[in-house]
Amino acid sequence: MINITLPDGSVREYDKGISSMQIAQSISEGLARNVLAAEVDGQVWDASRPIEQDAKVKLLTWNDTQAKATFWHSSAHLMAEALEALYPGTKFGIGPAIETGFYYDVDFGDREFSSDEFKKIEDKMIELAKTREEFIRKPVSKADAIEYFTDKGDEYKLDLIKDLPDGSITFYSQGAFTDLCRGPHIPNTGFIKAVKLMSVAGAYWRGDESRKQLTRIYGVTFPKASELTDYLHLIEEAKKRDHRKLGKELELFAFSEKVGMGLPLWLPKGTALRERLVNFLQKAQVKAGYEQVITPHIGHKNLYVTSGHYEKYGADSFQPIKTPQEGEEFFLKPMNCPHHCEIYKTKPRSYKDLPVRLAEFGTVYRYEQSGELHGLTRVRGFTQDDAHLFCRPDQVKEEFMKVIDLVLYVFKALGFDDYTAQVSLRDPENKAKYIGTDENWALAESAIIEAADEKGLKTVVEYGEAAFYGPKLDFMVKDALGRKWQLGTIQVDYNLPERFELEYTGSDNQKHRPVMIHRAPFGSLERFVAVLIEHCAGNFPLWLSPEQFVILPISEKYEDYAKKLSESLKDSDICGLIDFRDEKIGRKIRDAEVKKIPYMLIVGEKETAEGLVSVRKHGQGDLGSMSIEDFKKQIIKEITV
């Protein structure tokens, strides 16, 4: 007999070799019908796999992230089975689950393939799914694995096998299809009820441009047809909200091949929005005791050698800028923190001076592969709302909690109310990736965990997600469509103060190392603006809108009154414009709605004679007539809220 501990802490005794599915059946048949996989001692297993010793078991259903990943990985195998049936001789690369859905890299040989064939493949997948084929796991020797795929003529699987140690190789079969796979998989194909192939693209084998380009087919599946319908609706809504589309329509930003890929150009309206974000955070930072600094866009190579950035990123970053002086090399700034360390060192510091809080909206440059660039979310030049706090060890937790307060203040002001704090820790199995002592890492990790706990944050712990110089707290925000974005980060760092030999004189008159906290509530202005655009579909809060009003004169003879109104509003720091075009008022209103301008002020004969404005609000319609002073009060009240 073995003891199985369930998530509620209860312990049940079962025969050795029992499966997670059988455990589920012993609890409830209803539960068993929904179990897709199981977490056994922290690892995800097939629900049918025998458990041979005492274990902690969590039964996984569609509501669990790990179960979705298992479901979609099994769906990739189902698609491969359908492809092999429809196109004999097809060879397969890899077919993983991704954040939503799956893909498989496929070699069709000389056959041309396009999305026109999706429907045929989807129908075949549903046909196979209805047979409820079981996913069967089989350990095989390396020699047998090589023999199987040599006979099949699949060089891609052979390429994968050569890197696998003997004794670690498993096959999975369902129906007539067998694949090299470590699993896990769902019990059978019958769980897959709805299928949609989404797109097709090219992908070099193993990401190597010198090797063959395979056909990558993306798909998504669901256990209910209604969930697929909801997902496709979400995709359509996401297309409407795409920040690249809205950024162009609202004239916020642009890209130019001559300027360079991944280097955004902020247009006047986008710059106004960006500056409002900057001013908003700067005011909050002044209240919190931050001092603003400015540093150069480049730095000497030795600066980044000292910081460790050159060792970690030098080969993959923009290459050195050479000067006429032999041997002198500079780099485009990839991080602001080394510069801030040097600012800290400009004068002696006492324990009474700490904490020192240095803030900068600093533009940094990091080389991204062209295929990875994506609008404002993945760029080569971006501005971080960066700050670095230098404090005593006894101040770390308090300062960290104050930074959490600042991040939450930003989220509240911008309507992000659904978020999780991800505690990103070092990978305990691969400590060589990180710099610093075990002692310092333990101190930093405990400070983050305790601060998050005392603030009552909803947290998840992710091992291996820490920065190379310290653990961090990443805020994962859900937008209006339920998509997750990483926005805002706080990091404790005991390592850069060591590398830069930062000091302060303690109350004992001895030299001590300060502790450093990195923080960026926005993360980067570019990424934050992209997420904000998609979150609010371009309908920015009034205080943030580049154009808060547009005055629409019914005809040319009311333009003088429109100009007078505009000047009055701008005197009260309310920004907008006048639509002087010779268009009908209906057209002007429609165009203002498309541009998502919050308020439309219509002026004609009555308004001019009586000193009024006729007010329309974007998305709501007519608010009636009012005096300009009353309108100002309404606007100012809304902005203040």
Secondary structure, DSSP 8 states (H G I E B T S, - for coil): -EEEE-TTS-EEEE-TTEEHHHHHHHH-HHHHHH--EEEETTEEE-TTSEE-S-EEEEEE-TTSHHHHHHHHHHHHHHHHHHHHHHSTT-EE----B-SSSEEEEEE-TT----GGGHHHHHHHHHHHHTTT-B-EEEE--HHHHHHHHHHHT-HHHHHHHTTS-TT--EEEEETTEEEE------SBGGG--EEEEEEEEEEEGGG-TTS-EEEEEEEEEESSHHHHHHHHHHHHHHHHH-HHHHHHHTT-EE--TTT-TT--EE-HHHHHHHHHHHHHHHHHHHHTT-EE----SEEEHHHHHHHTHHHHHGGGS---EE-SSTT-EEEE-S-SHHHHHHHHTTS--BTTT--EEEEEEEEEE----GGG-BTTTB-SEEEEEEEEEEE-GGGHHHHHHHHHHHHHHHHHHTT---EEEEEEE--TT-GGGS-S-HHHHHHHHHHHHHHHHHTT--EEEEET-SBTTB-EEEEEEE-TTS-EEEEEEEEEESSHHHHTT--EE-TTS-EE--EEEEEESSS-HHHHHHHHHHHHTT---GGG-S--EEEEESSGGGHHHHHHHHHHHHHTT--EEE---S--HHHHHHHHHHTT-SEEEEE-HHHHHHTEEEEEETTTEEEEEEEHHHHHHHHHHHHH-
